Amino acid sequence: MTSSAPTPPGKTPGDASAREPQRGSMPGTPHRRAPSRAFERTLFTEPVLFVSRETTPTAAGQEYGVFDRQGLRIGGVAVTTPGFLSKAVQLLRKSGQYVSRRFEVRDANQSTVLKVAKPSKDPLADFIVTRADGTPIGEITPTNVGRVRFTLRAEGRTIATVVASGRQLWEVTIEDPAGNKVAHVGHPSPELSPVNGNACLVEIPLQVPEPLASMLVATTLTIDIALTAQPG
């Protein structure tokens, strides 16, 4: 099942009150508004998300669950690379090889909202981000110049940079062109994480416009499983 475009950030019904600051959020930044009812929570409204690093088998391959702070599954990242079985992908991740890959970011109803594809095995090739119907949004370009791991581009310009902030390649902070921190991916503390097992903590506390909003969701939810090919 697919949908033509993701829900714009902050535009869902019942989005009436700002979420109070929580432990694990970036200090000194305004917080994204989140809908009051659980079934209205989306990947584009929750300021804190948890991405499981353990796969769930599906008919088409495998999927990584995405959860909110209460442990409610509100989406997932599906591996849709043709011809790749779960074990094969895991072996390639462990070997650190780059491969041509395709991923779909899906909402709680299993509707595809974003697609991330790397059409080349070249480690410096762009990841292309599109909407479910193939409408282009932007590119994620591997850089590895100093602490900058990737640049996010849309409409012919750089809209953000992905900067290393930890020992793992996927532990990163994303900054806009003015140097403001707009997202972070790292390790959740055991008492904070509602997800059993290994997971990534994703924070996107700022209410940002498109195309940056979609590029942040696509990048932060796939930074570990799609962009860096690091072992779990």
Buried (B, 14 or more C-beta within 10 A) or exposed (E): EBBEBBBBBBEBEEBEEEBEBEEBBBEEBEBBBBBBEEEBBBBBBBBBBBBBBEBEEBEEBBBBBBBBBEEEBBBBBBBBBEEBEBEEBBEBBEEEEBBBBBBBBBBBEBBBBBBBBBEEEEEEBBBBBBBBEEEEBBBBBBBEEEEBBBBBBBEEEEBBBBBBBEEBBBBBBBBBEEEEBBBBBBBBEEEBBEBEEBBBBBBBBBBBEBBBBBBBBBBBBBBBBBBBBBEE
